């Protein structure tokens, strides 16, 4: 029995440097993919967030809900189409996206975190003008504009609102933005996470994915890149070694680092308690860690 207690104490002591390092710091976490589809992973994610809150770290959650949106669109016989990881969003799709993201998914996440004893509050871009947005202009390889409909990009973040809320709550942000005329925009959740992290100058931003991280060779699962600089990640994209579906995530990483975030992490959300493992095992964390560095062309 004493050996069991000793191991428990050692585990607690090992976490002390990380608790000290991140106490009072803001961490933005993009929540999505498989981590949102498994009941066990949902519960473990909410437990991680509550734990972070209890030890003095300030988590802000940004979530998508792509699978739920697609499922509802199919039930309504609406076409589902993506271009390089971005959903083509007409007015009907926007209505479904907002209903699902704000009215369903957001409230489920808030409820689950609340059930773990950490007070959470749900938000979208409309609330307090949290996320101001404009239509995203997307171009193909030939330079031609690709019309994605009501897909937006973040132009401004109301950081004062988040600063006010995160003192007492865990903000849970749905990836819907508000245009200058009050129109709604569907925004990639990775993009929102990167914009929020950069605007808040968060200590770090974590992207939960369905892969182990960035791979040097997309065909080789064992080619995980554990750590790289922003300049190196740009080289990977330019060389075509990053899959098209990963492009919005990479863009979000770069935006966050330009804003002053210390580090961005792309980790496997299919691993139990992946958020806690990443933060509390910094030197041997999960997935890929990207830091500022290299030449300054990426800035």
C-alpha positions in Angstrom: 0.0 0.0 0.0 2.9 2.4 0.8 4.3 1.8 -2.7 1.0 2.8 -4.2 0.9 6.0 -2.1 4.5 6.8 -3.0 3.7 6.5 -6.8 0.7 8.7 -6.4 2.8 11.4 -4.6 5.5 11.1 -7.3 2.9 11.7 -10.0 1.6 14.8 -8.2 5.1 16.1 -7.7 6.0 15.6 -11.4 3.1 17.9 -12.3 4.2 20.7 -9.9 6.6 22.4 -12.4 3.8 22.6 -15.0 1.2 23.8 -12.6 3.6 26.6 -11.6 4.5 27.3 -15.2 1.0 27.7 -16.5 -0.8 29.0 -13.4 -2.9 32.0 -14.4 -2.1 31.6 -18.1 -4.7 31.3 -20.9 -4.7 28.2 -23.0 -7.0 28.1 -26.1 -8.1 24.6 -27.0 -9.7 23.7 -30.3 -12.1 20.8 -29.7 -13.3 18.6 -32.5 -13.1 15.4 -34.5 -13.2 12.0 -32.8 -12.8 13.6 -29.3 -16.4 15.0 -29.8 -17.9 11.7 -31.1 -17.0 9.2 -28.4 -18.9 9.4 -25.1 -15.8 8.3 -23.1 -13.6 10.9 -24.8 -16.2 13.6 -24.3 -16.2 12.8 -20.6 -12.4 12.7 -20.3 -12.1 16.0 -22.2 -14.5 17.7 -19.8 -12.6 16.2 -16.8 -9.4 17.6 -18.2 -10.9 21.1 -18.6 -12.2 21.0 -15.0 -8.8 19.9 -13.8 -7.1 22.8 -15.6 -9.5 25.2 -14.1 -9.0 23.9 -10.6 -5.2 24.2 -10.7 -5.4 27.9 -11.9 -5.1 27.6 -15.7 -7.6 29.5 -17.8 -8.9 27.3 -20.6 -10.9 28.7 -23.5 -12.7 26.1 -25.7 -13.4 26.7 -29.4 -15.4 24.0 -31.1 -16.6 22.9 -34.4 -19.3 20.3 -35.2 -18.7 19.4 -38.8 -20.1 15.8 -38.5 -23.3 16.9 -36.8 -23.8 19.7 -39.4 -23.3 17.2 -42.3 -25.6 14.7 -40.7 -28.4 17.3 -40.3 -27.9 18.6 -43.9 -28.2 15.1 -45.3 -31.4 14.5 -43.4 -32.7 17.7 -45.0 -31.5 16.7 -48.4 -29.0 19.6 -48.6 -25.8 19.2 -50.5 -22.6 18.7 -48.5 -19.4 20.0 -50.2 -15.9 20.9 -49.0 -13.0 22.8 -50.6 -9.6 22.2 -49.0 -11.2 21.4 -45.7 -13.7 24.4 -45.8 -17.4 23.8 -46.0 -19.2 25.5 -48.9 -22.0 27.3 -47.1 -25.1 28.8 -48.8 -27.9 30.4 -46.8 -29.6 27.1 -46.0 -26.4 25.5 -44.9 -25.6 28.5 -42.7 -29.0 28.2 -41.0 -28.3 24.6 -40.2 -24.7 25.3 -39.1 -25.8 28.0 -36.7 -28.6 25.8 -35.3 -26.4 22.9 -34.8 -23.2 24.7 -33.5 -24.9 27.3 -31.3 -28.1 25.5 -30.3 -27.0 21.9 -29.9 -23.2 21.3 -29.8 -22.3 24.3 -27.8 -24.8 23.6 -25.1 -23.8 19.9 -24.8 -20.2 20.9 -24.2 -21.1 23.6 -21.7 -23.4 21.2 -19.8 -20.7 18.5 -19.6 -18.0 20.8 -18.3 -20.5 22.2 -15.8 -21.2 18.6 -14.6 -17.6 18.3 -13.7 -17.8 21.3 -11.4 -16.1 23.9 -13.6 -18.6 26.7 -14.4 -18.8 27.1 -18.2 -20.6 29.6 -20.4 -21.5 29.2 -24.1 -20.8 31.9 -26.7 -20.8 32.6 -30.4 -19.7 35.5 -32.6 -23.0 37.4 -32.0 -22.6 37.5 -28.3 -21.1 40.9 -27.3 -19.7 41.1 -30.9 -17.2 38.5 -29.8 -16.1 37.5 -33.3 -16.4 40.1 -36.1 -16.0 38.6 -39.5 -16.1 39.2 -43.2 -16.5 36.9 -46.2 -13.5 34.7 -46.9 -11.9 35.2 -50.3 -10.5 31.9 -51.4 -8.4 31.3 -54.5 -7.5 28.2 -56.3 -4.0 27.3 -57.6 -4.6 29.3 -60.8 -5.5 32.4 -58.8 -9.2 32.2 -59.5 -11.7 33.1 -56.8 -13.6 30.1 -55.4 -17.0 31.2 -53.9 -17.5 29.3 -50.6 -20.7 31.3 -49.8 -21.1 32.4 -46.2 -17.7 31.2 -45.1 -15.9 33.9 -43.1 -12.7 34.9 -41.6 -12.2 36.6 -38.3 -11.4 40.3 -38.5 -11.7 41.3 -34.9 -12.0 39.6 -31.5 -13.6 41.2 -28.5 -10.9 40.3 -26.0 -12.4 42.5 -23.3 -15.4 40.2 -23.2 -13.3 37.0 -22.8 -11.0 38.7 -20.2 -14.2 39.5 -18.2 -15.7 36.0 -18.5 -12.6 33.8 -18.0 -12.1 35.2 -14.5 -15.2 33.2 -13.4 -16.1 30.9 -16.3 -14.7 28.6 -18.9 -15.8 30.2 -22.2 -17.0 27.7 -24.8 -17.0 29.4 -28.2 -19.0 28.2 -31.3 -17.3 29.0 -34.6 -19.9 31.4 -36.0 -18.9 35.0 -36.7 -20.9 38.2 -37.2 -20.6 40.4 -40.2 -20.8 44.2 -40.3 -24.5 44.1 -41.3 -25.3 41.5 -38.6 -25.1 38.5 -41.0 -23.7 35.2 -39.8 -20.6 33.5 -41.2 -19.6 29.9 -40.8 -15.9 30.0 -39.8 -13.5 27.0 -39.6 -13.1 26.2 -35.9 -9.3 26.0 -36.3 -9.3 29.5 -37.8 -11.3 30.8 -34.8 -9.0 29.1 -32.3 -5.9 30.7 -34.0 -7.5 34.1 -34.1 -8.6 34.0 -30.4 -5.2 32.7 -29.2 -3.4 35.4 -31.1 -5.7 38.2 -30.0 -5.4 37.1 -26.4 -1.7 36.4 -26.6 -2.4 33.1 -25.0 0.4 31.0 -23.6 -0.5 28.2 -26.0 -3.1 26.9 -28.4 -3.9 23.2 -28.7 -5.6 21.7 -31.7 -7.2 18.3 -31.2 -7.2 16.2 -34.4 -7.8 12.7 -35.6 -4.2 12.1 -36.5 -1.0 11.8 -34.4 0.2 15.3 -35.5 2.1 16.7 -38.5 3.8 14.0 -40.6 7.0 14.5 -42.7 5.5 12.0 -45.1 1.7 11.8 -45.4 2.0 8.1 -46.4 4.1 7.2 -43.4 2.3 7.3 -40.0 5.7 6.8 -38.3 7.1 10.1 -39.7 5.7 12.3 -36.9 7.3 15.7 -36.5 7.6 16.2 -32.7 8.8 19.8 -32.9 9.3 22.4 -35.6 9.5 26.1 -36.2 7.0 28.3 -38.0 9.4 28.7 -40.9 9.8 24.9 -41.2 6.0 24.4 -41.2 5.8 26.9 -44.1 8.4 24.9 -46.0 6.3 21.7 -45.5 3.2 23.4 -46.9 5.1 24.9 -49.9 6.6 21.5 -50.7 3.1 19.9 -50.7 4.0 17.6 -47.8 1.0 18.9 -45.7 -2.4 17.4 -46.7 -5.0 19.9 -47.9 -7.3 19.1 -45.0 -4.5 20.2 -42.7 -4.1 23.6 -44.4 -6.7 25.5 -42.3 -5.0 24.2 -39.1 -1.6 25.2 -40.3 -2.9 28.7 -41.2 -4.4 28.9 -37.7 -1.1 27.9 -36.1 0.8 30.6 -38.0 -1.8 33.3 -37.2 -1.6 32.4 -33.5 2.2 32.6 -33.4 2.1 35.9 -35.3 -0.1 37.2 -32.5 2.4 36.3 -29.8 1.4 32.8 -28.7 4.4 31.0 -27.3 3.6 27.6 -28.8 1.0 25.8 -30.8 0.3 22.0 -30.5 -1.4 19.7 -33.0 -2.2 16.5 -31.0 -4.2 13.3 -31.3 -7.6 13.9 -29.6 -8.3 10.1 -29.8 -6.0 9.6 -26.9 -7.6 9.6 -23.5 -6.9 12.8 -21.5 -4.8 14.2 -24.3 -5.2 17.8 -23.2 -3.9 17.1 -19.7 -1.1 14.9 -21.0 0.1 17.6 -23.3 0.1 20.4 -20.8 1.5 18.4 -17.9 4.2 16.6 -19.8 5.6 19.5 -21.8 9.0 17.9 -22.5 7.5 14.6 -23.8 4.1 15.9 -25.0 1.9 14.4 -27.6 1.8 15.2 -31.3 3.6 18.2 -32.9 4.7 21.4 -31.2 5.3 24.4 -33.4 7.2 27.5 -32.0 8.2 30.8 -33.6 11.6 30.6 -35.2 13.7 30.2 -38.3 13.6 33.0 -40.9 11.0 35.7 -40.5 9.3 35.2 -43.9 6.3 33.5 -42.2 5.6 36.6 -40.2 
